[in-house]
Amino acid sequence: MTVLTQLAVLYEFNVLNFKAAMLFQGAPNIGGLLMASEDKVWPTGLTLEEAEEVHSYLIDGTRVFGVISLLAHILVAVSTPWLG
């Protein structure tokens, strides 16, 4: 198989998987086109409230990571003799 053939097969496989996932989530299939539910956020299938909750956890985790990394950088700067 050539690279282009492999990419075409991979693309078709991903499209079919997406359609199957949408059907599994209960999205209506109107005229062969998959329509997302009105209360779901594409492409996750979460409602707006669920997406906001996940986003708040992501932001909180990023803040904790930032504080820990800032503390680690300060400790390294203080403990290394070549920085002063």
Secondary structure, DSSP 8 states (H G I E B T S, - for coil): --HHHHHHHHHHHHHHHHHHHHHHTT--EETTEE---TTEETTTTEEHHHHHHHHHHHHHHHHHHHHHHHHHHHHHHHH-GGG-
